[in-house]
Amino acid sequence: MKIDFFINELEHLRINKNGEYLAPHKPLLLLLLMKKIKYRHDNEFLYDEIVDDLSFLLRKHTHSQTIKPQYPFVFLDECI
């Protein structure tokens, strides 16, 4: 795939909004996976392999008291 495809996908990424705050789940998940691919050279991940890292990032970058790292996966599963 060409880089233009990925740039287009990122530009049109739908991010959920809760009141005045954007939900950071998808952008953080994408950044986390890109980092892991860069250092692991693998592009397949199990939820259990990344849930702790994603939870940490969500706690660090969200205003919500409830951290739900499963959200991007739940919605991806509905699309398949």
MOFENKA-V100490 format. One record per helix or strand. SS is the DSSP state (H for helix, E for strand). FROM is the first residue (numbers start at 1). TO is the last residue. If there is no record, write none. Layout:
# MOFENKA-V100490
ss = <SS & SS>
from = <FROM & FROM>
to = <TO & TO>
This chain:
# MOFENKA-V100490
ss = <H & E & E & H & H & H>
from = <3 & 17 & 21 & 25 & 47 & 71>
to = <11 & 18 & 22 & 40 & 61 & 79>
